[in-house]
Amino acid sequence: MASSRQIPSIDRLLQRPAQRRAAADHGRDETTAATREAAQELRAALAAGRDVAASTDAIENWIDRRVETLLAHRVVPSLARVINATGVIIHTNLGRAPLAAEAADRASSIASGYSNLEYDLVSGSRGHRHIHAERLLCDLTGSEAAAVVNNNAAGTLLVLAALAAGREVIVSRGELVEIGGGFRVPDVMAQSGAILREVGTTNRTRVADYAAAVSDRTALVLRVHPSNFRVEGFVERPLLADLSALAHRLHLPLFEDLGSGWLDLDPAKPAGLDDEPGVGASIRAGADLVAFSGDKLLGGPQSGLIVGRRDLVDRVRRHPLMRALRADKLTYAALETTLALWARAPARTRIPVYRMLSMTAAEIGRRAASVVDRLKTSPSLRCSIVDGVSTIGGGSAPGSALATRLIAVSADGLSAAKLEAHLREGTPPVIARIQDNRVVIDLRTVDEADDAAVVEMLRRAGISAV
C-alpha cells in the first residue's frame, strides 16, 4: 500500500494531461481547488489504512479520476425535473403548474434569440413590454387593461403602493390571510406603505362595517379571497356586487386579490372548483382591479396578473416598483401561449392543470390498471388499485377532494418509507406518498408519457429489495 508521502505536489499534479484538460474545461482555479480536495481525501484514506492505491502511478490516476468527478458534480444543476405522483395538482414544493408543451416550446424559442420585448416592429422605435399578453387577458376577463408582474404577491404589493401609499385600505378581519412561506396580507400591506383599516370580525363582516370605516383617509377597499382556508358555520361575507356598489357610491376603487386565477369560461366547473370565484365574474360584479396568479389554476408560468380599469392599471404601470417586479421575456412567452390555449375551448385540455382537473376516476383507473399489469413481472412488488382522492393544492379550493384511483405498492424486504425513498432518489425522481403503510401512486398528476418511467422506477426499487 502506498503512503501519503508519495502524493505529488499540487503543482506537479496540475501538469498532468488530465488536469490540463480539466483546467481548459473548468478553469485553472476550479481545477486547482478540486485537485487539493482530491489529494486531501486520498491522504485521509491512506492514513486510515484504506488500500486505495498501491503505487505513485496509482495515486496519480486515482487523483485524476477524483478531480474529474468533483468538477462534474460542481456543475450539475440542483434544479431537476421530477415526476409528481402525489395527486396534488398545484404542488407548491414541486414547482406548481407544469406548462403546456406549446408554452414551453414558445419560451424556449424566445430564449434562444432576440425578441421584440420592448421594440415596436411597426414604428421601428422603442416599445413597451406591457402590450404582450394584454389583449388576451382583456378578452378572457372582460377587462379594459392588464399588467404582468412576477407573482401575485408582487401584484398586490404594487397595486397597494401605487394607489394607497400613506392612506388607509379597508379590509375584513376575516380576510387577513397568511399564504405559503409565512407571507401575510398585513405584512404585504405594510411594505406597500398603505395603512391597514380592519373591519368586521373573523367570521362575520357586513357592508355596513365597510361603510362605517370610510373617511377622508380612505384610498380603496380591498377584498381578499381566502383561497387556502375555509370558514364554516356562523359566517357572513358581503357579495362582491354589494361591496362594489358601496365603493363606487363613495368614489373609491375596489381591488380584489383573487389568488388562484380561475378563468370562468366553461359552462360547468371541474369537480372541486364549485366555490372558486372566476376572474371574469369579479370584473362583471364591479371590481375595479383584480390580481391573480398565472401559475395556479390558470396553468401558466409563475406570474402575477393585474386586470381592470385602464386608468388604474396605468397608475400601477407608472409606479417605480414596476421595474423591480416586472416579468421577463420567458414569462411573457409562456403566458401568452397559455392564454391563447384558454381562448380556444378545444385546446384547453392541452394545458396540464386543466387536463388534470378534468380527468375522471375511470380514466385514471384504466391507466393504473395498465401500470399494474406491466409490473406483474416484478415478483418482489405487490400492487393493487384502490379508491382515493386527489387535491388541487397551491392554496386553491381548500378542502377539495377529487375522486381518483391509486396504485398501492409494497415491496418485499422494504418498508414503505424505504420504498418511497428509492423512488424519490431515482432518475428521474418519482415523488409519491405513503398511505396506510403503503406507497401510493396517483396518476392524475403524472403525464401519460411518464407512465413508463414510473413502471421502470418501481421495477428498480423492486430489484433493490431482493
Summary of the structure (lengths in Angstrom):
residues: 466
radius of gyration: 28.1
end to end distance: 35.6
largest distance: 90.2
contacts: 1528
relative contact order: 0.13
helix: 47%
strand: 18%
